Amino acid sequence: MKVNCAEAVEYLVREGFHLYNRHIVIRRYDNVLRDEYEEYQEYLQHESRLQLMRQGLENVALGLAEDIEEDLI
């Protein structure tokens, strides 16, 4: 969809539009990319934490540590 003025863009982002009795939400591409990037950063943090927990469990299994660190649980 193309629009010919900034006011139309602002209106569509704010109000969306209806098509076949369904409300369609319009989002700015930059906002979608920002949200996806934030989700990706959160994923990386969780993945890193899981790797640390796994390493702690491996150390316990190998007898290199007696227990996993409290901050990893």
Distance bins in CASP14 RR format, pairs under 12 A and 6 or more apart:
PFRMAT RR
TARGET T0000
AUTHOR 0000-0000-0000
RMODE 2
METHOD distances of the structure
MODEL  1
1 8 0 0 0 0 1 0 0 0 0 0 0
1 9 0 0 0 0 0 1 0 0 0 0 0
1 12 0 0 0 0 1 0 0 0 0 0 0
1 16 0 0 0 0 0 1 0 0 0 0 0
1 17 0 0 0 0 1 0 0 0 0 0 0
1 19 0 0 0 0 0 1 0 0 0 0 0
1 24 0 0 0 0 1 0 0 0 0 0 0
1 26 0 0 0 0 1 0 0 0 0 0 0
2 8 0 0 0 0 1 0 0 0 0 0 0
2 9 0 0 0 0 0 1 0 0 0 0 0
2 12 0 0 0 0 0 1 0 0 0 0 0
3 9 1 0 1 0 0 0 0 0 0 0 0
3 10 0 0 0 0 1 0 0 0 0 0 0
3 11 0 0 0 0 1 0 0 0 0 0 0
3 12 1 0 0 1 0 0 0 0 0 0 0
3 13 0 0 0 0 0 1 0 0 0 0 0
3 16 0 0 0 0 0 1 0 0 0 0 0
3 17 0 0 0 0 0 1 0 0 0 0 0
3 26 0 0 0 0 0 1 0 0 0 0 0
5 11 0 0 0 0 1 0 0 0 0 0 0
5 12 0 0 0 0 0 1 0 0 0 0 0
6 12 0 0 0 0 0 1 0 0 0 0 0
6 13 0 0 0 0 0 1 0 0 0 0 0
7 13 0 0 0 0 0 1 0 0 0 0 0
7 14 0 0 0 0 0 1 0 0 0 0 0
7 15 0 0 0 0 0 1 0 0 0 0 0
8 14 0 0 0 0 0 1 0 0 0 0 0
8 15 0 0 0 0 0 1 0 0 0 0 0
8 16 0 0 0 0 0 1 0 0 0 0 0
8 17 0 0 0 0 0 1 0 0 0 0 0
8 26 0 0 0 0 0 1 0 0 0 0 0
9 15 0 0 0 0 0 1 0 0 0 0 0
9 16 0 0 0 0 0 1 0 0 0 0 0
9 26 0 0 0 0 1 0 0 0 0 0 0
9 27 0 0 0 0 0 1 0 0 0 0 0
9 28 0 0 0 0 1 0 0 0 0 0 0
9 29 0 0 0 0 0 1 0 0 0 0 0
10 16 0 0 0 0 0 1 0 0 0 0 0
10 26 0 0 0 0 0 1 0 0 0 0 0
10 28 0 0 0 0 0 1 0 0 0 0 0
11 17 0 0 0 0 1 0 0 0 0 0 0
11 26 0 0 0 0 1 0 0 0 0 0 0
12 18 0 0 0 0 0 1 0 0 0 0 0
12 24 0 0 0 0 1 0 0 0 0 0 0
12 25 0 0 0 0 1 0 0 0 0 0 0
12 26 1 0 1 0 0 0 0 0 0 0 0
12 27 0 0 0 0 1 0 0 0 0 0 0
12 28 0 0 0 0 0 1 0 0 0 0 0
13 24 0 0 0 0 0 1 0 0 0 0 0
13 25 0 0 0 0 1 0 0 0 0 0 0
13 26 1 0 1 0 0 0 0 0 0 0 0
13 27 1 0 0 1 0 0 0 0 0 0 0
13 28 1 0 0 1 0 0 0 0 0 0 0
13 29 0 0 0 0 0 1 0 0 0 0 0
13 30 0 0 0 0 0 1 0 0 0 0 0
13 31 0 0 0 0 1 0 0 0 0 0 0
13 32 0 0 0 0 0 1 0 0 0 0 0
14 25 0 0 0 0 0 1 0 0 0 0 0
14 26 0 0 0 0 1 0 0 0 0 0 0
14 27 0 0 0 0 0 1 0 0 0 0 0
14 28 0 0 0 0 0 1 0 0 0 0 0
15 23 0 0 0 0 1 0 0 0 0 0 0
15 24 0 0 0 0 0 1 0 0 0 0 0
15 25 0 0 0 0 1 0 0 0 0 0 0
15 26 0 0 0 0 1 0 0 0 0 0 0
16 22 0 0 0 0 0 1 0 0 0 0 0
16 23 1 0 0 1 0 0 0 0 0 0 0
16 24 1 0 1 0 0 0 0 0 0 0 0
16 25 1 0 1 0 0 0 0 0 0 0 0
16 26 1 0 1 0 0 0 0 0 0 0 0
16 27 0 0 0 0 1 0 0 0 0 0 0
17 23 1 0 0 1 0 0 0 0 0 0 0
17 24 1 0 1 0 0 0 0 0 0 0 0
17 25 0 0 0 0 1 0 0 0 0 0 0
17 26 1 0 0 1 0 0 0 0 0 0 0
18 24 1 0 0 1 0 0 0 0 0 0 0
18 25 0 0 0 0 0 1 0 0 0 0 0
18 26 0 0 0 0 0 1 0 0 0 0 0
19 25 0 0 0 0 0 1 0 0 0 0 0
19 26 0 0 0 0 0 1 0 0 0 0 0
25 31 0 0 0 0 0 1 0 0 0 0 0
25 32 0 0 0 0 0 1 0 0 0 0 0
26 32 0 0 0 0 0 1 0 0 0 0 0
27 33 0 0 0 0 0 1 0 0 0 0 0
27 34 0 0 0 0 0 1 0 0 0 0 0
27 35 0 0 0 0 1 0 0 0 0 0 0
27 36 0 0 0 0 0 1 0 0 0 0 0
28 34 0 0 0 0 1 0 0 0 0 0 0
28 35 0 0 0 0 0 1 0 0 0 0 0
29 35 0 0 0 0 0 1 0 0 0 0 0
29 36 0 0 0 0 0 1 0 0 0 0 0
30 36 0 0 0 0 0 1 0 0 0 0 0
30 37 0 0 0 0 0 1 0 0 0 0 0
31 37 0 0 0 0 0 1 0 0 0 0 0
31 38 0 0 0 0 0 1 0 0 0 0 0
32 38 0 0 0 0 0 1 0 0 0 0 0
32 39 0 0 0 0 0 1 0 0 0 0 0
33 39 0 0 0 0 0 1 0 0 0 0 0
33 40 0 0 0 0 0 1 0 0 0 0 0
34 40 0 0 0 0 0 1 0 0 0 0 0
34 41 0 0 0 0 0 1 0 0 0 0 0
35 41 0 0 0 0 0 1 0 0 0 0 0
35 42 0 0 0 0 0 1 0 0 0 0 0
36 42 0 0 0 0 0 1 0 0 0 0 0
36 43 0 0 0 0 0 1 0 0 0 0 0
37 43 0 0 0 0 0 1 0 0 0 0 0
37 44 0 0 0 0 0 1 0 0 0 0 0
38 44 0 0 0 0 0 1 0 0 0 0 0
38 45 0 0 0 0 0 1 0 0 0 0 0
39 45 0 0 0 0 0 1 0 0 0 0 0
39 46 0 0 0 0 0 1 0 0 0 0 0
40 46 0 0 0 0 0 1 0 0 0 0 0
40 47 0 0 0 0 0 1 0 0 0 0 0
41 47 0 0 0 0 0 1 0 0 0 0 0
41 48 0 0 0 0 0 1 0 0 0 0 0
42 48 0 0 0 0 0 1 0 0 0 0 0
42 49 0 0 0 0 0 1 0 0 0 0 0
43 49 0 0 0 0 0 1 0 0 0 0 0
43 50 0 0 0 0 0 1 0 0 0 0 0
44 50 0 0 0 0 0 1 0 0 0 0 0
44 51 0 0 0 0 0 1 0 0 0 0 0
45 51 0 0 0 0 0 1 0 0 0 0 0
45 52 0 0 0 0 0 1 0 0 0 0 0
46 52 0 0 0 0 0 1 0 0 0 0 0
46 53 0 0 0 0 0 1 0 0 0 0 0
47 53 0 0 0 0 0 1 0 0 0 0 0
47 54 0 0 0 0 0 1 0 0 0 0 0
48 54 0 0 0 0 0 1 0 0 0 0 0
48 55 0 0 0 0 0 1 0 0 0 0 0
48 72 0 0 0 0 0 1 0 0 0 0 0
49 55 0 0 0 0 0 1 0 0 0 0 0
49 56 0 0 0 0 0 1 0 0 0 0 0
49 69 0 0 0 0 0 1 0 0 0 0 0
49 71 0 0 0 0 1 0 0 0 0 0 0
49 72 1 0 0 1 0 0 0 0 0 0 0
49 73 0 0 0 0 0 1 0 0 0 0 0
50 56 0 0 0 0 0 1 0 0 0 0 0
50 57 0 0 0 0 0 1 0 0 0 0 0
50 72 0 0 0 0 1 0 0 0 0 0 0
50 73 0 0 0 0 0 1 0 0 0 0 0
51 57 0 0 0 0 0 1 0 0 0 0 0
51 58 0 0 0 0 0 1 0 0 0 0 0
51 72 0 0 0 0 0 1 0 0 0 0 0
52 58 0 0 0 0 0 1 0 0 0 0 0
52 59 0 0 0 0 0 1 0 0 0 0 0
52 68 0 0 0 0 1 0 0 0 0 0 0
52 69 0 0 0 0 1 0 0 0 0 0 0
52 71 0 0 0 0 1 0 0 0 0 0 0
52 72 1 0 1 0 0 0 0 0 0 0 0
52 73 0 0 0 0 0 1 0 0 0 0 0
53 59 0 0 0 0 0 1 0 0 0 0 0
53 60 0 0 0 0 0 1 0 0 0 0 0
53 68 1 0 0 1 0 0 0 0 0 0 0
53 69 0 0 0 0 1 0 0 0 0 0 0
53 70 0 0 0 0 0 1 0 0 0 0 0
53 71 0 0 0 0 0 1 0 0 0 0 0
53 72 1 0 1 0 0 0 0 0 0 0 0
53 73 1 0 0 1 0 0 0 0 0 0 0
54 60 0 0 0 0 0 1 0 0 0 0 0
54 61 0 0 0 0 0 1 0 0 0 0 0
54 68 0 0 0 0 1 0 0 0 0 0 0
54 72 0 0 0 0 1 0 0 0 0 0 0
55 61 0 0 0 0 0 1 0 0 0 0 0
55 62 0 0 0 0 0 1 0 0 0 0 0
55 64 0 0 0 0 1 0 0 0 0 0 0
55 65 0 0 0 0 1 0 0 0 0 0 0
55 68 0 0 0 0 1 0 0 0 0 0 0
55 69 0 0 0 0 0 1 0 0 0 0 0
55 72 0 0 0 0 1 0 0 0 0 0 0
56 62 0 0 0 0 1 0 0 0 0 0 0
56 63 0 0 0 0 0 1 0 0 0 0 0
56 64 0 0 0 0 1 0 0 0 0 0 0
56 65 1 0 0 1 0 0 0 0 0 0 0
56 66 0 0 0 0 0 1 0 0 0 0 0
56 67 0 0 0 0 1 0 0 0 0 0 0
56 68 1 0 1 0 0 0 0 0 0 0 0
56 69 1 0 0 1 0 0 0 0 0 0 0
56 70 0 0 0 0 0 1 0 0 0 0 0
56 71 0 0 0 0 0 1 0 0 0 0 0
56 72 1 0 0 1 0 0 0 0 0 0 0
56 73 0 0 0 0 0 1 0 0 0 0 0
57 63 0 0 0 0 0 1 0 0 0 0 0
57 64 0 0 0 0 0 1 0 0 0 0 0
57 65 0 0 0 0 1 0 0 0 0 0 0
57 67 0 0 0 0 0 1 0 0 0 0 0
57 68 1 0 0 1 0 0 0 0 0 0 0
57 69 0 0 0 0 0 1 0 0 0 0 0
57 72 0 0 0 0 1 0 0 0 0 0 0
57 73 0 0 0 0 0 1 0 0 0 0 0
58 64 0 0 0 0 1 0 0 0 0 0 0
58 65 0 0 0 0 1 0 0 0 0 0 0
58 68 0 0 0 0 1 0 0 0 0 0 0
59 65 1 0 1 0 0 0 0 0 0 0 0
59 66 0 0 0 0 1 0 0 0 0 0 0
59 67 0 0 0 0 1 0 0 0 0 0 0
59 68 1 0 0 1 0 0 0 0 0 0 0
59 69 0 0 0 0 1 0 0 0 0 0 0
59 72 0 0 0 0 0 1 0 0 0 0 0
60 66 1 0 0 1 0 0 0 0 0 0 0
60 67 1 0 0 1 0 0 0 0 0 0 0
60 68 1 0 1 0 0 0 0 0 0 0 0
60 69 0 0 0 0 0 1 0 0 0 0 0
60 72 0 0 0 0 0 1 0 0 0 0 0
61 67 0 0 0 0 0 1 0 0 0 0 0
61 68 0 0 0 0 0 1 0 0 0 0 0
65 72 0 0 0 0 0 1 0 0 0 0 0
67 73 0 0 0 0 1 0 0 0 0 0 0
END
